[in-house]
């Protein structure tokens, strides 16, 4: 081959190489442009359209990690989780420091209920980007799902410190703290949330409920009133405010709030039951009985409602009609010490002292620190002329702080028996 021919061959080879390089760059450039367009559509929540462009970008340049990741992200929002996982994994094989790749894989692992792996991926995100609030937040979600509530609270607090406007972090932190029974900490999270969103009526309701749990009745009442000032029809606030009024002894106000709940069919059995209790505290057993009968139509196996029916009849001095309700309460809940005690009281008032004593004994067995039961058993024992047993029970009642036992001890028990243990 002549020198001239060799030169021509070299030029041809060089031309082909340059053409290949130009084609490679042009395919890569086209892919990048399609990824950018797809990303814009993705941010506009047009997931199907963005998926289309990401797929085209991948066809133009098969080593585009961003095209694969875009496909995975779009499929994630289209709820195609296994396909999304495949694309995200492939993107990370190309680019092992792709932060969004680990983040979305963590989200997918949460959806697929693989919380340990999700924690690992969100930790990788945090290692690569220590200021990623969403990674801390979602790692907290994963930890809470594994009942690591302490760890989840730490992550939620990190997320809150980086993104003070992310209300979900505060709410999730409240959930985790409540699971830890850290009600004061949960209240503190609501304090911070309400500094950001002063008109969040549900936050007021929930903070009020937490304050009710720690017996901060004035604080709870203020929160429920704040919620109602924002929305007078927030029936949760009305119901819970009724509970506060009842705890504070303002039974008339409690009845008004529980009545509003009943009218709205809101928490109906509870509202009826709580209104019945308020009626009983106002010595209105007939009104209480009407409400309790409605409760038992809805929940015939409600042990508390059956017990309270018995109490209402007992207040009316109708001891005979009270006993079947105590029987029912015990049948539903055999460990119901109060039902045994109250049935014993009704039997004692019907002069059935032999039958009453086993009920008092069972109540004491179920709840050892029960001075009222010791005292009442002593009364039945005295009626049956069982003085020694009665004095023993009276002294136990006195030891447990029941002062009314003193009078019967002074009347029926000798000094020796009064000091006997």
C-alpha positions, 0 to 999 in steps of 0.5 A: 500500500502506498503512502498516499493510500495509508494516509487516506485510510487514516483519515477515514478511520479518524473521521469514523472515530470523530463521528462516533464521538460526536454521536456519543456526545449528541446521544448523551446531550439529547438524553440530558435534555429529556431528563430535564423535561421529564423532571419538570413534568415530574415536579408538576406531578404529571407522572405518566408523562414524565415516565415517558420522557425518562424512558426516551432519555434512557433509550438515547443513553443507557448509562444515564443513572438520572434517567433510570432514577426518574423512571423509578420515581415516576413509577413510585408515584404511579404505585408500581413499587416492584418496577420502581425498585428495579429502576432505582437499583439499576440507577445506583449500580451506575452511580453509587453516590446518587443521594435521591437513589438511596432516598427513594429506595428507602421510601420503596422499602417502607412501602414494601414493609422492609423497615430495616433496609429502609433505615440503612438507606436513609442512613446512607442519605444522611451520611451523604447529606447530613442536612437532609430533613426528609431522610431523618423524618422517614428514618424516624417513621421506619424506626417507629414501625419497629417500635423504636420510639425513642430513636424515632423521636430523635430523628423527628427532632432532627427533622424539625430542627432543619425544617421547622415548617414540616408539620408532619414531623411534629405530628409523628413525634407526638405519636412516638412520644405518646407511645412512650407515655411521654405526654409532657414531651408530646404536649411540647411538640404541639406547643411548637406546632401551634407556634407555626400554625396558630389556627390548627384546631386539631392540634388544640384538640389533641393537645387538650386530650393529652393535658386531660391525660396528665390531669391538667384540667384547666389547660385541657379546657383552654385548648378545647375552647381554643379549638371551638373558637376556630370551629364551633362545630368541632364535635371532638372538642365538644365531647372532650370538653364535656369530659373536662367539665365532668372531671371538674365536677361541673356536671350541668356543663358536662351534660350540655356538651355530651348532649351535643355529641348525642345529637350529632351521633358522635361517639354515641355510646360514650356520650350517652354513658358519660351523660348518664354518669353526670346525671348520677352525680346530680342524683338524677337516676331516672335520666341516667337509666334512660341513657344507659338503656340506649347504651345497652341497645347499642352495646349489650355486652358493655360491662361498665354500662351494666354495672352503672345500670345496677348503680342507678337502680341502687340509688333509687333504692330498687335493689332487687332490679339492680342485681340482674345488671350486676350479674350481667356485668360479672358474666361479661367481666368475671374479674369485675371487683366493683360489680361483686361489691355492688351486688353484695351491697344490694343483697345486704340491703335486701337482708340477704347477708349470707349471700352478700358475704361471698360477693364481698370476699370475691371483691377483696380477692380481686382487689386486695386494697378495698376498705369499703368491701371489708367494712360492708362484709363486717356489716353483714357479719354483724347482722349474722352475729359473727362478731369476731370475723366482723371486728377483724374486717373492721380493723382491716378497713380502718388500716386501709383508711376507712374512718367510718369503721371507727364507730362500729369498732367502738360499739361492737369490738372489745379493746383487745379485738380492736387492736388485733391484727 
